[in-house]
Amino acid sequence: MSMTDPVADMLTRIRNACSAGHRRVDIPASKLKHELSRLLRDNHYIADFKLLDEGQGGTLRLYLKYHNELPVIRELQRVSSPGLRRYVKCRDLPRVKNGLGIAIVSTPKGLMTDREARTANLGGELLAVLW
């Protein structure tokens, strides 16, 4: 099975695991997904993640976070896709749920949240929004 959009696959796996109430989810690893996981952890959307070294590429295991038995991640949407890339300038960065959620932006300086990108005055590809 060839995967055209690994990021969308990752987000879908997280979404499915959350709605099924799983404590963790395994995802084929890549540098981008590792950075994405780091952002999710640093912004308290997941408890933690670790890289399991299994063969080619390895696997990323994300430990999901729940609050009162409800998943912390309520909504997770892919914005840019390989078929239709969405690029935003710094001043056009979206405010997700009035600052309660985050938008994940791929900038020339790496992946950042919308807040970090605004501070660094950077635009880039708008990968996903979540709250």
N, C-alpha and C positions, 0 to 999 in steps of 0.2 A: 504494500500500500504506500503510494507516494503521498507525502503530505505537502500541500501547497501553502498552507498557513499554520505553521507550528504555534504561533502565539495564540491564534483563535482556538486551536486545539487545547492549549494549556488552560485558557480561560474557561472553556467549556468543561474540561475535567474538574476544575475547581468548583464551578457552578454546580455540576452534577453531584460532586462529593458533598457539598454543603447541603443541598436539598435532600440528599439521602442520609444526612447526619453522620457521615464518616469523620473519623478523627484525623485521618491523613489521606493524602493522595499522591500517587507516584506519576511522574511525568518524565518523558525522555529529556535528558539534559542538553542544554546549549548555553553559550555565554550570555545570550540575550535573556533567556529564561532565568538564569542564575541572577542576573541583575534585577529582573522583574521581581523575583522572589525576595531579594534583598530590600527592595522598595516596599513590598507588602509587609515584610517583617518590621522594618524601621518605622512604618506608619501604623503599626499595631493591627493590621488586618489578618495576619496569620501569627501563630505562636512562634514558629521557627521553621527552618528548612535545613536539610543537609544533602550533600552530594554522596550518593551511594555509587561506588566505583564498580560497575558491573559491565564488563566487556566494552564494546565500542560506544563511545559517547557517554555512557553512564546514565544514571537515573537520578532525578531530583525528587526528593521526598519532602512534601510540604505538610506541616502539622497545622491543621485548621484550628481556628479559634471560635469558641462559642461563648455567648453571654446569656445567662438564663435559658440555657438549652436552645437558643436561637443562634444561627451563624452570624458572626460579626459582619461578614460580607453579605450585604443584602442584594446588591445589584452589581453586575460586572458586565460591561459592554465593550466590544471591540469597535473602535471608531475607524481607524485606517485599515485597509486591507490590501493584499498584494495587487488586486485588480483596480482598486481605487484608493490611492494614497491621499491622506488628509494632512496637509501641512499648515501650521498656524504660525503667525508672527507672535512675538512676545506679547504685544498688547491685545491680541485676539485670543489669548489662552482662555479657555472656559473656566468659569467658577462652578464647580460641581456642588450641588445642593448648598449653595451659598457658603462654600468653604468647608462644609462638613465632609464632603467626599474628596477624592483626588482624581486628577487627570494625569495619566502617565505619558510623558513626552520623551521622544528620542531626540536628543539635541546633539550638536557636534561634540559636546563634552560628556556624552554618555546619557543614560536614562535618568530622568529626574521627575519629580512631581511638578504639577503646575506652579506650586508655590515657589519651589527651588528655582525653576526656570524663570519665573518672574523676577526673583531676586537677582539672578545672574544675568537678567536681560537677554534671554535666549529664546528663540522659537525652535520649531522642529516638527517632526512627524508626531501627530497625536495618535498614540497607540490604543489607549483604552481609558475608560472612565469607570470609577467604582465608588460605592458608598455602602 
